Amino acid sequence: MATAAPHDPSVCRGRSCAWHNPSSHHMRDWPLVWRAYRGWSDRICRHGVAHPDPDDVLDLQAQGAVSTEHACDGCCIAPLRSEG
């Protein structure tokens, strides 16, 4: 399911990027697919469901253009951190 990065690494230098510098979100190791028709990357969970990559969502929100509605099974919701 490999997909080529949608941009050159110089475009995102110095910030989180789904392709070149993923943040430490819980979906980081899931397979990544670029959705050119939507303008964001999806992470594919173990159930085969596509969830928008959190780094792409933050980038889209910063641009004021976000609608990351998707068929969701809940896997994209970050697990609660336990104290201890």
SULFENVEN-V332232 format. One record per run of one state. SS is the DSSP state (hx for helix, st for strand, lp for the rest). FROM is the first residue (numbers start at 1). TO is the last residue. Records with the same first field share a line. If there is no record, write none. Layout:
# SULFENVEN-V332232
SS=FROM-TO + FROM-TO
This chain:
# SULFENVEN-V332232
lp=1-8 + 12-16 + 18-20 + 22-30 + 36-39 + 45-49 + 53-53 + 63-84
hx=9-11 + 54-62
st=17-17 + 21-21 + 31-35 + 40-44 + 50-52
